[in-house]
């Protein structure tokens, strides 16, 4: 019977136009638990609830768009600084200062191990990396985010970070990593979006290639 009534009302939407008095005469339990309300009132409440949900989703979309736009602007300004750096030391200084001031990452580090010789012997970021680290970085399909990884990099930090992002530096081959440690355990976590981290990795990698033979 219930299904037949539903089918009839769907097939005859003009029913309540011809019987408008029923909208005020049929009473239903209030969804907010304050007695009974008419069918018309129940419909109004349902529409208001839908509008509230839509408004909430719209506000969330606006906030996300504003946050993404702000992050994109930061990456753009970072790019300008990387392109304008006349040497590696100034490039590294700009990168470190920018990540500290605009992304609240005060302990970022570049670690480079290109098998080719670097143009400047004094590049402070050059390290002797073992094969385990090189292979781990080479196998990253996207930036690593989460707790300290299985590779031995604890010696890079005075205190172990609560979470970390590690971005591979790549040209033809992987030649290093950009390390972003954080004291916040939820700053970097497995499964988080890595689009902007990947973009930063591509920009920094491209900027570094001019210093590598």
N, C-alpha and C positions, 0 to 999 in steps of 0.2 A: 504493500500500500504506500509506504513512504517513498519508494523509488518511483511509483506511478505519479505521485503528487509532484515530485521534483521534475519528472519528465514533462508533465502537463504544464507547469509554470514556465519551464524553459521554452516549450513550444508555443506558449500563449503569453508573451510578455505584456500584452494589453490587458491581462486579467485585472491587475491592480488599478489600471486607469478606469476600468468599468466598475470597480468595486473599491474606490478610494477610501470609503469609510472604514474598511478593514484595517488600514494602516494605523488608525487610531484605536481600533477596538481590540486588536490582537496584542496581547501582552506577553513579553518574554523576560526571563531572568536577566538582570543587568550584568554585563561582563565585569563590572566593578564591585559587585556584591552589595548594592544598596537598593534592594527591592526589585520590583518589576517595572519594565518600561515598555512603551508601545513599539510596534515593529518599525515605525518611522524613526523613532528615537534610536532604536538599536542600529538601524542603518546609518544614521548620522554619526553615532559613536564609532562604528566600523570604519567609516570614511575618514574620520578624524585620526583614528589610530594609523591608518594607511598613510595619511598625510604626514604625521609625526615621523614615521619610519622613513619616508622619502626625504623629508627635511634633514633627518639625521645622516642619511647616506650622502645627500648632496653636500652637507657641511663637511663630512669626512673627505669627500672627493676634492673639495676646494682646499682643505688643509693639506692633503697629500700633494696636490698640484703646486701649492705655494712652497712646500718643503722641497719638492723636486726641483722647482725653479731656482730656489736659493742654493741648493747643492750644485746644480748645473752652472750657476754663476761663479761659485767658488772654484769649480774645476776649470772654468774658462780663464779665470784670473791666474790660477796656478799655471796653466799652459803658457800664458803670456810671459810669465816670469821665467819658465824653463827655456822658452825660445830666445829670450833676451840675455840669458847668462853667457858671458864671454869665455868662461872656463869651467872645468868640473867643480872646483871648490866653491865657486859662487852658485853654480847650479845646485849643488848639494846643500849649501847654506840656505838658499831660497826655499828648497823643498822642505827642509827640516823646520824652518821658521813658519812656513805656511801651514804645514800639518799641525804644528803646535798652536798657532794663533787662531786658525779658522776651523780646525777639526778637533781641537782639544786632544791632540796626540803629541805630548811633549817628548816622547822617547823614541820617535821613529828612527830607523837605521837603514842605510843602504849597505848591502853586502854583495860584492862583485867578485866573480872568480873566472872571468873569461879566460879560455885557454890561449887566446891571442894576447900579445903584450899590450898593456895600456899605454896611451901616449904620454901620460905623466906618471913618472915613477913614484911620485909623492902622494898619489891618490890614497887617502886615508881609508876609503871603504874597501880596498882590495884585501881579500882574505885567501888563505889557502884552505880550500874546501875539500872534504873527503868525498869519495864516490857516493857514499850513502846519501849525503845531503844533495849532491848534484842530481842524482837519479830521482830523489824524492821531489825536488823542485821541477825537474823536467816532466815528471808524470802528472803534475797538477793541471787539470783541465780548466780550473778556475781558481781564484784566490782561496787560500785555506783560511777558514774562520773557526774559532773554537778555543779549547784549552791548549796548553803547550803540546806540540806534535811529538811523534815518536823519535824524530831525528834529534841528535845531540846539539842543541843550540843554547843550552842553559847558561853557558859561559858568556853569552852576549849581554846578559842583564845583571845588574847589581842585585835586583830582587826579582823573583819569578813573576811574570805578569799574570793577572787573573784571567785574562782572555787575550787573544792575539789574532791578527790578520797577517798573512804572509802572501805577498803578491810576486809571482815570478817575473823576472826581467828577461825579455826575449827579443831577439832579432832573428837571424837564421837559426840560432841555437839559444838555449837558456843560459844566460851568463851571470845570473845573480838573483837576489830577492830584495824586495822592499818590505821591511818588517815594521808592523804597527802594533806594539804592545799596549795594553790598557790595564789599569788597576780596577776597572769595572768588569765584573764577571759576566755581565749580560751585554757588554758592548759588541763583542763579536761572538757569534754562536753558530753551530752547524745548521745548515739549512737556510740561513739568512740570505737575502738578496745581495748579489755581488756585482751588479751592473756598474755602479760608480767606482768600485774598487778596481774592476777590470779596466775601465776607461783610464783611471789614473795610472795603472800599470802600463797600458799601451803608450800613454803620453810620456811617462818617465823613461820607458825603454827606448822609445824613438829619440828622445833627447840625449840619452847616454851613448847611442851608437856612434856619434861623431867622435867620441873619445876612445873608441876601441878599433884596433886594426882588424 
